[in-house]
Amino acid sequence: MTKLVYGCACCSADFGKLFCSNDAVSELKEKAATVDGWSCNWGFDLGNLGRRDFLKGGAAAATLAAMLPTQVGARSNTTIVFTGGTVLTVDDRFSEAEAIAIQGNRILSVGTDGEVRAVAGTDALVVDLDGKTVLPGFIDPHTHVIAGSVVDAVMEYVGMATYSTVAEVLDHIARRAAETPAGEWLVFRNFDPAVQEGLDELTFADLDAISTDHPIFVFNASGHLAYANSTAFQVAGVPADVENPPGAEFVRDKDGNLTGVMKNNVAFLQVLGAYPALATTDPVDAVVGLLSKWGQHGLTTVSELSLGGLSQSPVDTQVLLEAAASGRLSARIRAYPFYTISAEAWDEADVRPGTGNAIGRIAGYKLVADGSNQGFTGLQREPYLNSDNYGLAYTPREKLVALAVDRATKGWHLAIHGNGDAAIDNVLDACEAVRDAGVDMSRVRARIEHCSILHDEQIERMKDLGVSASFLIGHVHYWGVAMRDEVFGEEKAQLLDRCKSVEDAGVGFTLHSDFMVTDPVPLHMIEMAVTRKTWKEPDYVLAPQERISVESAIRAVTSEAAWQLFSDHEIGSLEPGKFADLVILDQDPRAVDPDSLKDIKVLETWMDGRQVYKA
């Protein structure tokens, strides 16, 4: 693993600069400037679920109404009974039922076949599950779905989940070049030579050997590096004598010639800015398209943990509300305004907890204590392995405390990013200050995002303060060997993602993908937490004492995730009255070899009473 120092891309204000050339974002920001600042009351009333209620009042609402499809969704009011299989309700007792009935967008009944049929009535449509298993729709409580969807729409994934070596990545780029008309851009994301075996970087020599007929651009997973071929530089008008922008670099070889490697966005955006699709992609369409793809993984609710990251303003809320009002979403979104925009800006825009509706809603507020452990910017009590580097406090302790108290006293739920153990100390100090300010912590439902390196006494503090954890479990699977050998050493790496320890202490926890860091595949995340086997050394189990049961892992991507998102009253378990969000699997996760949990097939995904995916 190359020791490349970088921060968390999704938690940096710089990430939004990727989209500065996007036409739709620019138009939204211009519109906001003409109405005395952006306000979530531009004409939307999302307090109710009906389409007409989305469109009350105002010219802005009339404009949106003209954009919406005439038919919203394909939900039937027919009562549907699913029976003949296993229904795992994931209620408080993890009850198992024989059948479930849905009516409209709600769950009508759950129980024995006879009980459910009696409630459903003789006119109900009966679906034979033929031994399949029904679960609540999966929930990813930490993604970056709004800004990430635009990136996903214009960049193709070449990360470690698909390609284990750099040679495989280059072979894939060559295949794409062979099938793509000359002149069209080839743009890729999530390349990570820190874990993908092979070259440490991609240069003109490597990419020009594939094609000089196409501009080629490859985005490093860190978000802070990029690589391009000479054609991309030429099309973008970047000359051979280009000067390095402040804080960035166009890398040169020993002879002073450009290599095609670019450090930091103020450099690589000079190349990427010439990519036409980045300007023309519509953010609402991108969100709709991405969530449609995620239906294959059984996801029915996802999150946006840095709302504002797309436009670097509260205007992102408009994208959320338009997507929610479109009737085209196949998953719900729970969003968290991002601290880099400033609390005052969100307050002035009248963005509040609960803004939105059951499809798209503001759930809480996002703060950030530090950076990335694998990027050597997570804030540590002790230096990183073989170094004198302690990492970075993105938000100093005193400011973090002040922000947490301000937001919590104004009614906000808090999600606070903390990777390193010293950062988690600061997060817990902030939560303690919130409690000392007289705020009911059960209302705040504070959670630590990633919560990566955790000591016993910190778990005790979390229990005392009523703070839960949300683990990026891909840290164990994809980076576990690097954490052991390059980042922390064997002993400290045992403190990574301590699912079992927090469970034993009575501290709630969830599993998340942090998309685009990893892809949101809940069945794979369940497997990672149950086995803790690593990608690079498949037989190596990182901290085997932290393995959890399949049932606990299921809760972490259903009921616990719903609770963290302030949505446990409506989703997360299969109980009468809750929304009809469910997934049908070809096997019961409790009955398969733990090493094959990710291979279970998602057959159908239902959200809000509609089938949004069928295998």
N, C-alpha and C positions, 0 to 999 in steps of 0.2 A: 504493500500500500504506500503510495507516494504521500508524504506529509504535506499536503496542500492545505494551507490555513484559509478557511472561509466561514462565513456566517450562515445562518439559516435563510435560504433564498426567499421562502414564503413569508418570513417575518421581517423582511427588510423593505423599507419604503422604496428602495431602488427597483424592486421587482416591477412596480407599476410603470416604470419608464419603458418597459417592453412594448406597451400599448399606446405610447404617445402619438403614434401615427395612425391609430385606428379611427376610421371616419365616424363610426357610430358613437364611440366614446367622446370624440371631439364635439359632435353635434349635441349630445346630452349636456356636456359641460357648458356649451354656448347657450343652450336653452336655460340652464340654471341661472346663468348670469343675467338673463333678461327678465327674470321674475323675482328680483331682489333676493337672490340666494336660493339654493335648492331646498325644497321642503317635501316631506313625504305626503303632504296634503295637497299635492298638485291636482287632485281630483279623484283619488282612489279612496274607496271605503271598503277595506278588506276585512271588516269585522264579521261578515257572514260568508257563507260558502257559495251562495248562488252567483252565477255569472253576472246577472243584472246588478247585483249588489257591488260587483267590482267596479262598476262604471258610473258611479253617481257623480254628477256635477262637473262643470268646468270644461273649457276647450280642450285641455290636455286629455281628459277622459274621452271626449268625443273623438279625438285623433286616434287614441288607442283603440276605441271601439271599432273604428274602420279597419284597423290592422288585424283584428282578431278573426279566427275562423268562424264560420256561421254555425258549425256544429262543434260543440265542446265535449270531447270525451266520447266513449262508447259504452257507458255504464248502462246496465239493464236494471229495471226495477223488479225483475223476476227474482224470486227467492231461489237460491242455489244451495243445495245440500251436497257437501263432500263427505263421502263415507266409504268404508271398506279399506281403510288404511290406519295409520297412526297419526294422531293429532297431538303434537307437543305444544301445550298452551304457553309454557314459560311463565305461568302465573307464580304467585308466592311459593306454592308447593311443587312447582314444576310438574303439574298434573298432566296425565295422559288421558286423552279422550278418543272415542271411536268416530265421532263425526262433528262437523261444524257447518252451520248455515249462515249465509250472508244474504242481506237484503239491501238493495241500493248500495250505499258506500259504507254500511255498518255491519258488524257481526251481530247476528240475530240470536244464535244459540250455539252452545258447545256442550257436548256430553255424550251419552250413549247414543247408538243409532236410533233407538226407539224414542228417546227423549227429544232428540233434534228433529226427527221427522214429525213428531206430534206438534212441535212449535211451528215448524215450517209450513205445515198444511199439505193437503193432497195435490195442490197445483204446483208445488215446488219442482224445479228441475233437479234431478238426482244425478250426481257425477260419481262414478265408481273409481275410487283411488287405486284399486287393484294392488293393494299392499304398499303404496307409496307413503311418504311421510310429509306432513304439513307442519310448518313452523311459522312463527310471526315473520313478517318481512324483515330482512336484515337492515341494520342501521350502522352507518359509519359516522361517528361523532366528531371526527376531525379530518376534513378535506378542505381543499381550496377550489371549489367547484366552479365559481364564477370566472375568476381570472384564469384558472387552470383549464377551463373548457375552451377558451380562446386559443391557448397554447396547443391543446390537444387537437383542435380543429385544423391547425396550420403546421404542426410538427408531428412527425412519425416517431413512435417509440422505438429506441434501440438499446434499452437498458438491460440490466443484468437478469431480470426475470425471464427474458427471452434469449439473450445472447451472453454466454459466459466468457467469451474472449473477444479481444479487439479484432482479431482476424475474422470472426463471424460477423461482426458489425460491418467491417469493410466489404465482406462478401455480399451482405444484404444491400448495402449502398450501391454496389456494382450491379446487382440484379435490378434494382429500381431504376438505375440509369439506363440500363439496356431496354427497359420497357416504357420509358418516358420520352415524349417528343423533345427534341433538342430545343434548348432555350428555356424550358420550364425549370423552376427552382426545385431542388431536392433538399428538404429541411428536416432535421432529426433532433430528438430530445433524449435526455436521461443517459447519455453516454457517460460512463464512469470508469475511467482507466485506473482509479484507485482500487477497484475490486475486480474489474474485467481484465484478465490476464493478457499481457502483450505490451504494445507501445504505451508510453506515458502521455503522448499527445499525438494529434493528427496535424500534419503539415501540408503545405502546398504539394510537396513531393508525393505524399500518400494519397491525397484527394485528387490531384491532377492526373495521377495514374489511372484513376477510375473514369474521369470524364473532364474535358474542358469545354464540352458542348452544353453543359448545365451548370448554373450556379449551385454550389453545394455548401450548406451551412450545417454544422453539428453543434448542438448546445450541450455543454457539460452539465451533469446532474447537480453540481454545486450551485448553478445559476450565476457563477462568477467567471466562467471561462467559456470560450467558444472557439471553433475552428472552421476555416473555410478554404475553398480552393481559390486559385488565382482568378478564375472567371467571376466568382462572386465579388471579389474586390473590384474587378474591372467594371462589372455591371453597376455596382454601387458608386463608382467614381472615386474610389479610395486610391490615391496615387502611391507610387513607390516611396516617395519622400514624405508621406503623411507624418505629422507630428503627434507625439503621444499626448492625449488629453490629460488634464490634471487628475491624478489618482487612478490612471488607467495606462494600458500599454499595448501597442502593436509590437509583438515580440519579433526580434531580429536575430539572425545568426551571427557568428563571429566576424563575418565579413560585412555586416550591416544591412543585409538583405531581409526583407519581410519573410516570415516563415508561414504565415496563415493562422498563427495562434494569437488570440486576443484575450486580454485580461480586463475584466470589469466592463459593465454595460456601456459606459460612455465611449468605449472603443468599439465593441462588437455591434452596437446599435447603428453605427455608421454603415455597416454592411447589411445587417438584418433589416434596416429601415427601407431598403430597396425592394424587399420581398412583397409583391403586390397583395398576396392573400392576408398578410398581417393588417393591412389597411382596410380591406373590404369585408372581412368577416364580421357578421352581426353577432354581438354577444348573446342576445336572447336565443337566436337560432343555435349558437354554439352550446349553450346550456341544455337546451332541449335535446340536441343530438347526442351529447355526452351521456345524459341520464338515460336516454333510450338504449345506448350501448350497455350501460351498467345494469339494465334489467336482466341480462344473462347471468349476472352474479347474485341475483335475488335481492338486490338493494331496493328498498322502498322509501328510505329516508337517508339523506346525506346532509352535510353541513358546509358552511363557508366560514372558516375561522379567521379570515382577514378581509372582511367586507370593506371596500374602499380601495383594495389593492389594485383593481383594474383601472380605475380613473384617478386614483389618489385623491378622492373626494367622496362625500356622501352620495354622489350621483350613482354609485354602485347599487344603492337601494332601489333606484328606478329599474335597473336591470332585473333585480330580484322580483319586484312587484309586477313588472310586465310579464316575466316568465310565469309567475304564479297565476296571473290573470288570463294567460293564453289558452288554458285548457289543454296544453300539449305536453306538460311535464309528466313523466312516468315515475317520478320519485319526489318526495317532499324535500324542502330545503329549510334548514334552521341556520340562521346567519348571526355572526358576531362582528359588530363594528370594530375596526382596527385602531389601536392606540396611536399610530403615527399620524392619523388625520387630525387629531386633537379632540378632546372631549367637548370643547366649546363648539367646534364645527358640527359635531353630531347633534348637540343640544339645539343649536340654532336651526338645524334642518328638521327639528322635531322628530327625530328618529328615536323611538322609545322601545323598551322591552315590550314585546307583544305586537308591535307594528306588523301588519300583514294578516295572514289567515292560516288555515290549517295546511295549505299547500306550501306557502312560502312565508316565513315569519322571522322577525328579529328575536333571538333567544337570549343573548347575553352580550358581554363586552370582553374583548380580547386584550390582554396585556402580555408583555414579553420580558422575561428576566435576563435571558442570556442567548447564546447562539447554538451551535451544533457541536456535539461531542466528536463525531467523525471529522468535522471541520476544524477541530481544536479551538473552538470558540465557546463551547459550553463552559460556564464558570465553575471552577473546581476548588475544593478545600486544599488540595495538594496539586503540584504540577503534573502535567501530562507525562507519560512514560518517556524517560530519557530526555527531559527538557526542563526549562525553567518557566514554561508558559502555564499560566493559571486560567487562561480563557478570558472572556469579556463579559462584563455586565452591560447588556443592551440598555437596561434601565437601572441606574444606581438604586441601591436599597432605599434611600430616603425618598426618592421620587416614586419608586414603585409603591411604597407604603402610602404616600399621599394620593396617588392615582387610585389605588384600590379602595381607600376610605371614601374618596369623593364619589366614585362610581357606585359603590355598595350603598352608601347613604342615600343615593338618588334612585334606588330601586333596581339596580342592575345585578344580574347574575355574573359571576366572574369566571373566566377561563384564562389561566395564567401559564404561559409557556415557561417550563423549567427543565433543563437537561442535566446540567452539572449539579453535584451535591451542594455546592456553595450557593448556587442559584436557587435551589429548592429551600435552603435555609432562608433566603430573602423572601421567597414566596410565602413561606409559613409565617415569617415575621409580619408580612403585609396582612395576612389573614387574621393573625392575632390582633393587629391594630384595628382591623374592621370589627372584630368582636368587642374589643375594648371601647370602641366608639358607640357601643350599644346596639349594633345591628344584629338581627337574628340570623345566625349563620345557616340555619335550615332553610331560610328564604334565599340566601345568596347562592347556596349549593356550589361553593367554590370548588374548582377542579384544577389539578396540575396537568398541563398538557405535556405529554411525553414522559415526564416524571422518571427520567432514565436511571440516574444513579441515586439509590435510596438506602439510607442507613436505618437501623432498627429504631433509634430514638426519633427519627423523622416520621416513621410510620406511627409511632405513639402520638406525636404531635398532630398528625393528620386525623387520627381517631378522635383526639380531644377537641379539635377544632371543627370536626364535621367536614373535612376536606376529602374529596375523592381523587382518584388517579385515572388518567387515560393514557394507555401505553401504546407507543408506536412499536408494535411487536416485530416489525420488519428489522428493527435494530438488532434483535437477537439472531434472526435467520440470515439476513443478508450481510450484516456487518459484524456478526459475533466473533469471528476469527480475527478480524482487524481490531476489534475492541480489546481482545485478549493480547494480541501480539504487538500492536502498533500504538494503540491509544492509551490503555490503562494498565495492562499487565494482568496476569491470571487472577490475582486476588481481588482487585477492584472490579474486574469484569463480572464477578459473581453477583455484584449489586445491581446489575442491569435488568430492568423490567421485572420487578419482584412481584409477580402476580400472586403466587401462593402465599407469600408473607403478608401482603396487604389483605388478602382474603381471610387468612387465619386471624388477623387482628380486627376483623370486622369493618374494614375500610372498603368501600365500593370501588370498582374499577371497570374500565372498558378497554377495548382494543380498537385501534384505528390505523388507517393507511397513511395519513398526511399526504394524500395525493396532491402534488405529483411526485413526492419522494418515493412512494411505492404505489402500486395500483390497488384499488379497493376490491379485493376478492375475499369476502368474509370467510368462506370455507377454508381458504388457505391460511387466513389469519388465525382461525380456530386451530388448525393443525400446528401452526408455529407455536402457539401458546401451550398446546397439549404435549408436544414432543420436544420443543426447544432445540431441534436439530439445526445445524448451520448449513448454509448454501455451499460454502467453500470446502468444508470438511463434513460430508453428509453423515458420518458416524459420530461426530463430536456433538455432545449435548452441553450447551452452555448453562451452567447453574441448574443441574437436574432437580435440585430441591425446590425450584420455582415452577415446576410443571403443574398444571391444573387439570381438572377433569373436563371431559367434553361438555358436561352440563354447565359448568362454570363458564367455559369459553362461549357457549351459546348465549348465556345470559349477558355476557360482555358485549355482544353485538346485537342484542335485542332489548330486553327489559332494562338493563342497567344503562345502556346508551340512551334509551328514551327518557329515563329519569334525569340523566345529565343534561339533556336538551330541553328540559321542562316540558316534556311531551308524554310523560308516563300516564297521564289521564286519558290519552287518545290512541296511543300506539305502543308497541313493544311487547305485547302479549296478546294471546287470542282469548278475549273475554267479551261477553255480550255488551254491546254499546260502544265498543271501540271501533275505530275505522277498520275496514276490511282490507288490511295490508297483510299479505301472506305469501309464502313461497312453498312450492311443492318440489320435493327432492325424490330421486329414485331410490335412495337408501336412507335408513335411520342413522344419523351420525354416531349414535351410541353403540351401533352394532358392527362398525367397520374397523379394520386395522387403523390405528391412529396415523400411520404413515400414508394412508390413502384418503384421508378426509378431504383433501383438496380435489380429489378425483370424483367425488360425489357429483352427480349431474343435477343441475337446476333444470327442472322440466317446465315449470310455469312460475311466473311472478305476477301477483295481483296487487294493485295499489288503488286505494279508494274505490274498491268494488269493481275495478276494471282489470281485465287481463292485459298486462303491458308487455309480457314476454312469453313466448312458447317455444320450446326447443324444436 
